[in-house]
Amino acid sequence: MKLTTDRIIDAGMTAFAEVGYQALSMRQVAERLDVHAGSLYYHVRSKGVLLQLMADRVARQAYDAGTAALAGLAEDADWTARVEAQASTLRESIKRHPGGAILLADSPKVLSTGALSVMERLLRTLADAGVPEPHRIIGADALLSYVTGFVLQEQSESAAPAVDAAAFADLGERFPLTIASASLHEPDETFAQSVRLLCAGIEGLRQAGPGA
């Protein structure tokens, strides 16, 4: 098959999911494509550029999904509904890519324009809602950090250790609040409620004004 930038990105994302940011190399990507590493540089000139392209792909898919979700909202939907739509589509988009959460978290390092677009729209949503400028970046960063952290946990392949009934009962006695809350909600509901909680905090800052 003809070597293309898209094929290189595909191979890079597969390798990234397995070895992570630091261990990823152009040689590993080339091996997956069964080509010499030197041939990659005609399309992608460095590992840094490859990481940027990978982050852009994930983020732009998330941006497009968010655009569709926002278009489907009622005209009178409030700002929290618009934030929830962006957060939920971002989660679903990056979940589709192994290592997608790490790519998005690392996107500021590679100045991904796709990721910047996601942040810019979220900041615009908060600005249109009247959130004071000092609080917008903190609120948007908290939301995006929560989404990436939540998906990072979802994408973890670590097997849960086996715990017998006696050990679980002992944990319940030692950490009653934590153990009881661990099984209250399914992931989708936990995510939705957490985003609403963050929005409630931002709403408090919005009402308090820039001096809060």
N, C-alpha and C positions, 0 to 999 in steps of 0.2 A: 504493500500500500504506500501511496505517496506520503512523504513526511510533510505534515502541516502543523501550524501553530496549535490548532485545536487538538490534534493527536498528542502533541507534546504536553499540553495542559492536562489532558486526560491521564497520561502516564504519570505526570508530576503529582496529580492529586491522589492517585493510587499509592505511589511511593510515600507521599507525605503522610497519608493515613497510617502507614505502617511504621515509619521511622521518625516522624516528627520534624520540627523546624531545623534543629541543629544538625541532624544527621543526613538530611536530604542533600543529594549531590546530583549534578548533571550527569555524571557517569551512571548512577542508578537509573535515572530516567532513560538514558540511552539504551541501557541493557534491556529495559522493558519493551523498548521499541525495536530491539535487535538492530541497532545502528551504532556507528562510531559517535562518541560524545561530540567530536568536532563538528559533525553535521548539524547538531542542534543549534549552534550559535548563528547559523544563517537566519534562523527564524526567531530565536530567543537568545539575546546576547549575554545573559548572565543568570545565575540562580536568583538574584534579587528581582530581575524582571519577571522570571517565571513565577515567583511567589506573588508578585503584584498581579499578574494575569490570573492566577488561580483565585486570589482573593476577589478580584473583580468579577470573575464568573459567578462565584457564590453570591456576592453582594448584589450584582445586577439582577440575578434571578429573584432574589428577595425583594429588590426594589420593584421589579415588574409585577410580582405577586401582590405587593402592597398597593400598587397603583390600581390593580383590578379590584382588590378588596375595598379600597376607598371609594371607587366608582360605584360599588354596590350598596353603599350606605345611603340612608335617607338624607335628603337635603338638609334637614334640621338636626342631624346627628351632632352631638356635642363633641368637644375636643377629646374627652376621655374615650369615646367610642372610636375616634380616629387614631388615637394612640394604641388602643387595644388591637385594632385591625392591623396596624403596622407591626406590633410586637408578635402577634400570633402568626402572621405570614412569614416574618423573619425566622421565627422558630421552625416552622415547617420547612422552609427553604433550606436552611443550613443543616437540618436533620437528614436531608436527602444525600448529603455528601459526607462520607467518613472523614473525620478530621475537619469538618466544616466550621465547627465552633472555634477551633484553634486558629484556623485561617482568618476568621473574622476578628478574633481577639488580637491577632498579630497584624491586622491590616494597617493600623496607624504607622507601623514601622516601615512599611513599603509604600505608603501614600497611595493606597488603592482609591481610585476615583469612584469606583462602585460603592465602596464602603462610605466614602465621604458623602455620596449622594443620599445614602440611607440616613446618615446623621443630619445632613442639611435639611431634609424633609421633616424629620422629627423635630428639629429645632424650630423650623418654620411653623409647625403645628402648635408648639408651645408658645411661640411668639404671637401667633394669631389668637391664641386663647387668653393673652394678656399676662402670661407669666413673666415677671420682671427679668431683665437681662442677666443679673447676677446669678439667678437660680436656673436659667434655662439649660446651660451646659451641664450643671450638676445633675439636674433631673434627667436629661437625655442620656448622659453617660451612665447613670444608675440603671436606667431602663435597659440600655443595650448590654451593660455588664451582666444584668440579671438574665437576660435572654441567652447570652453566650454561655454563662455559667450553668444554667439549667440544661441546655442542650449538651454541654460537655459531660454532665452527669448521665444524661440519657444515652450518650454514645459510648460511655465507658463499658468495656467488655470484661471488667473484673467480675469474677464469679462471687456471689454472696457466700460467706462461710456457713457451713452447716451448724445450726444451733438446735440442740435438743430441747425438749419441753422444760426440763428443770432449769437449764441455763437461761432460757427465755423468761421464765418466771422470775428468776433472780434478777435479771436485768430490769424487769418491770417493777420490782420492788425498789431497786436502787435508783432508777431513772424514770419514775412514773409518768411525768409530764411528756418527756421525749418519746417514750415507747408508745404511749397512748395516742399521741398526735401523728405518729409515723404512718398509721394505717387509716387516717381519717378520709383522705381524698385520693382519687386517681390523679395521675400526672396532669391530664388536661385541666382538671378542675383546680388543682394546686397552682398551676401556671396562671390560669385566668384570675384567680383570686389574688395572687401575688402582684400581678400587674395592676389590678384595681387598687390594691393597697399602696403601691408606689404612686399611682395617680392621685390618691387621696392625700398623700403627703405633699405632692406638687401643688394640689389645689389649695392646701393650707398656706403654702408660700405665696401662691398667686393672690390670695385674699389679703395676706399680711403686707404685701408690697415689698419694694426693693430694700427697705431697711431691716427686714426680718433676719 
